[in-house]
Amino acid sequence: MPYFQFVDIFLFLGAGHAVFLAIALWRIPKDDAKANRILAVILLLVAAMLAGRVIYIRFSVPWIVRWSLFLDVVIFLFGPLCYAYFKQLTNTSSSSKWRSFGHYIPALMHLAFFAVLYIGFSQKEYFQLLSGGQLSIPFIIIEGSAIFLNLLYWILSLQLIINYRKKSREQLSFKQPQISYIYFLQVSILLSILLWLSTFTYYNLFGVFILDISYDTVWIIMPVLIYLIGYFAIKQPQIFRISEIKNDHKEKKRLSPYQLQSLVTNLNSLIEKDKIYLKADLTLQHLAHLTSTSTHDLSWFLNHEYKTNFYDYINQHRVQEFISKLEKKEHKKYTLLALSHAVGFNSKSTFNKAFKIITNETPSGYIKKLDMQY
């Protein structure tokens, strides 16, 4: 009779939680439906790995050991699926087909290899090969390849996120809370890969099997990650929906004098008279529509004429509006957070960072200097 430890119960609970989250994500309608479904598939695979890990350790009978090798195909699916998830989340899936067959060739090769072992050798012959060390090199190659591919897909995913963040500064006037969630996932995945790499290296180079890391640490990371995804889903459901960034591949062109003058007039009116920057969800696309121009031309104008991007341009006006409120002593009546929201900022951290960059002062430091003048 197998003996279950606390970590086994923890892993089983993680597997159950993963299944629950996968079902919930699959049912989220409309925005980012594809991204949520990819994440649901990832969670189901993680659930299978967690449950399979406990069964493999606690029920080490021959037929379970042999069949578990097929389940290990997950290690070749995790990287491509995470990459596909980030591509959908950052709206870059149209530029490259994540369903490309090439991404899943390693997983198919893994299945084919173990299918040959399963069909070509009896259970007794298989364990003779295993105990005799004839399978050591193939297993090292398989695990090493999986680690390398997961690290490669992690790097590709990080490039997607960096490019998305760069584009968002061109088209959005606010910092999306989803970015923190995405970075959290990236750090968690990297930590898992590095722990996996350390156990692989120690065992194959030094013959040291670090049980505490390989089992009680690495496998606990997955359910903890699942619990935190669930926490984010409950506290901030909007993290599963991210604002679209338009890809504009048109060749840059200068505006005619008439177009330039019209744009300047419309933009100045919206900024100075209508104070359009007070809208917390203002985007480049919306401002371009109001100025009767294209996002491409408006972005070109800000970059070349004002030497700035949309994000910094809008936040500069928000900071100036905030300073105007300070000069009117509105900070005596309202909190700084309330004032920052009133001028269009949607988070305290974004406001503090923008204020520091533009004034070279913290908000509180600026207020102290201002109060000393009166």
N, C-alpha and C positions, 0 to 999 in steps of 0.2 A: 504494500500500500504506500503510494507516494506521500512524502511529507511536504506540505506547502509552508513556505515562509511568508513573512509580511510583504516582501518585495513581489512575490507572486501575486498576491491579492491586489497590490498596487498596480501591477501591470495589467491584470484582468480588468480592473476598474477603468484603467486608461483605455483599453480596447473597447469597452462598452461605451465610454464617453465619446470615443472617436466615431463609433457607429451612429450614435445619437446626433452628433454635430454634422456628420455627413448627410444624414437624412434631412436635417434642418436646412443646411446650405443648399441642398438640391432643390428644395421647395421655395427658395427665395426668388421672387419673380423679377422680371425686367432687367434692371441695371446689373451689368457684370454677371449675367447668368452663366456664361461660359466659364469665366474665372472661378465662380463658386462651385461649379460642377467638377472642374479639374481638382480644386481643393478637396471636394468631397471624395473623389477617387483616391487622392493621396491619403486622406484620413482612413479610408477603408483598408488601404494597403498597410498603413501603420498598425491598424487594429489587428490585421492578420499576422503581422510580424510579432506584435506583442503577445498575442494568444499563442502563436506558434512557438515562440521562445520558451514560454512556460511549459508547454506540452513537451517540447524537445528535451528540456533539462530534467523535468520530473517524471517523464514517461519514456525513458531511453530504451525502448524495445526496438529490435532491428528494423521492422517495417516502417515505424514512425521516423527513424533516423533516415532511411532511404527516401521516403516521400518528402521529408523536410527540405531536402536538397532542391526540389522543384520550387518550393515556396521561397527559397532564397533569391529567386529571380527578381524579387522586389528591389534588391540592391542595385539592379540595373535599370529599374523603372523610375526610381525616386528622383534622380537627377533630371532626366528629360521632362518629367511631369512638373517638377518645381519650376523648371525653365519655362514650360508652357504656361504655367500659372502666372508667373511674373510678366510674360509677354502679353497675356490677356489683360492683366491688371494695369499695365502701363500703356495699353492701347497700341502695341507694336506688332500685333499678330498678323496684320494685313501685309506687312513687309516681308514676312517669311512664314512658310507653312510649318507650324509646329508639329503637325501630324505627319511630317515627312517620315517615310519608312526608315530612313537612315538612322534616326534617333533610337530606334528600337531593335536594330540589328544585334547589338551586344546581348540584349535580353533573349532574343530568339536563339542566339548561339549558345547561351547558357542552358536553355531548355533542351536544345538539341544534344548537347554534350551529355547531360544527365539522362536523357532518354536513351542514348546509346548504352550508357552504363547500366541502366535499368533493364533494358531489353536484352542486351548482349551478355549479361552476366547474371548468374543466379545470386540469391542473397548470400549464400556461403562464399561464392567466389568473390563477390564484391567486398565482403569484410576481410577476406584474405589479402586482397589488393590494398585495402585501407590499412590493415595492421602491418603489412609488409613495406609500406612506405612508397608504393608505386604511384599513388595518387597525390603525394605531397606536392610535387612540382605543379601539376595542373591546378590544385586548390590554391597554391600561392599565386599563380598567374591570375586566376579568377578573382580572388579577393583583392589583389593589387590593382587589377584593371578596374574593378568596381570603385575602389577608393580614388583612383586617378580620374575616372569619368565623373564621379560625384563632385570632385573638387573643380574640374573643368566647367561643369554646368553651373556650379556656384559662382565662378568668375564671370561666366557669360550673363548670369542673372544680375550680378552686381553692375555690370556694364549697362544693362537695360535700365536699372534703377537710377544710375548716375545720369544717363542721357535723358530720362524722363524728368528728373528733378531740374536739369538744365532747361529743358523745354518749358517746364511749368513756370519758370521765372519770366519767360517770354510772353506767356499767355494768361497767367493767373495773377491776381493781385493779393492772394492769400496763401498761406502755408496749409497744406492739407494734413489733417491728423493721420491719414492713412500712411504717410511716409514713415512715421515712427513705428507703426505696426509692421511695415515691410522690412525696415532695418532690424527690428526685433527678430523677425523670422530668419533673416539672413545670418545674424549673429548666432542664433540658436543652431541653425543648420551647420555653420562653420565649426562651432564647438563640438558638435557630434562627430563631424568628419575628422577633426584633429584628434579627438579621443580614440576614435577607431584606428586612425593611422598610428598612434602611439602604441596601442596594443599589438597591432600587426607587426610593427617594426621590432618591438622588444621580443616578441615570441619567435620571429623568424631569424633575427640576427643574433639574439642572445639566449634563446631557448627559455625565456622567462614569460610565464603566463600570468598576467596581472589580473587576477580574478575580480578584485574589488572594482577596477575600472571597467573591464570588459563586460561585466554583468550588472553589478549593483549600481554603476554610475551611468554608463552609456545607455542602457535600456530604461533607466528611470527618466532620462532626459526626455524621451518621447512622450510618455504620459503627462509629464509636467508641462511640456510644450502644448499638448492638447488641452489641458486644463486652462492654460493661459489664453489660448485661442478662444475657448469658450467664455472666459472672463471678458475678453475684448468684444466678443459677439454680443454679450448682454449689456455691457457698459456703453460701448460705442458701436452700435450696429452699422453706422455709416462707413466703418472701415472696410466693409465688403463692397462698397461702391466708391469708385474713384472718378474724379472729373476727367472728361475726355480731353486729350491734347491733339489738336488737329495737326496732321503732317502736310506741310505746304512745300511742294517740290518745284514751284515755279521759279524761273530764273529772276534774280533781283533786277529791278529797273528803277531808274530815278523818276520822280514825279515831275510832271510838267509844271511851269510856274503857276498856272491857273489852279491845278490840282493841289499844289503845295500851299497856296494862299487859302484855298477853300478849307483844307485840312486844318491849318493853323487857326483859322477863324472859328471853325466848329469845335475844335478841341479846347481852345481858350474859353469859349462860351460854356462848354460842359464843365470845365474845371473851375472857373472863377465864378460863374453865375449859378449853375446848377449844383456845383460841388458833387459831381458824380462819384468822386473817390470815397464818399461816405458809405457807399454800398459795399458791404463786407464781401459779397460774392461777385464782385465785378470781374469780368474776364476781358481779355483782348478782343475776343469775338464780339462781345456785346458793345464794347466801346467803338469798335470798327463800324458796327451797324449804325450806331448813333451819329458817327461822323461821316456817314455815307462813303466809306472807303472799304478796302479789303484788309484783312488781318495782316497780309503780307506787306502792303504799303504802309500801314500804321506802324508795324514793327520796324520796317526799314527807316521810317521817319524818326522814330525814337532813338534808334541805334546811331543813325548818321547825323541827325540834326541836334539832338539833345545829349548824345553820347551816353545813353542809358538804356535799360530795358524796361519793359512794361511794369514788372514787379517793383523795381526800385523807384520808377517814376511816380507811380500811384502812392507808394508808401512815403515818399518825400512830401507829398501834399498832405497826407494824413498826419505826419509828424508836425508840419507847420500849423495845421488846424488844431492839433493838440496844444502846441505852444500858445496859440492864440487864446485857447480856453484858460490856460494857466495865467496868462496876462490879465484875463478878466476875473482871476481868482476863483474860478469854478472848482478848483481842487479843494477849496475850503468847504464846499457843500457836497461834493461827490468823491468817491474813491478814484484812484488812478486807473483801476481796472475798468470802472464804469465809463470814465472819460475816453479810455483807449477804444472801448467798444463803440462809443458814440462817434468816433472819427473814422471807423471802418475796420479796425483790427479785430481779428476773430480769435486771437490767443495772446496771453500775456507774454509768452516767450518771444513771439514774432514782433510784438510791439517793442519790448525792451531791446531786442537786437537791432531793429530798424532805428530806434531813437539813438542808440549808442553810436551807430555808424554815421548818422547824419549830423548829430550835434557834438559827438565825441564826449558826451556826458551821459550818465545814468539819469533816468527821470527824477529820482529823489535828489541827486546832486544838483541837477538843473534848478529844481524848485528851491533848494536852499540858497543858491546864488541869486535867484530871482527875488526871494523874500528879503534878502539883505539889501537889495536896491531900494526897497520901499521903507 
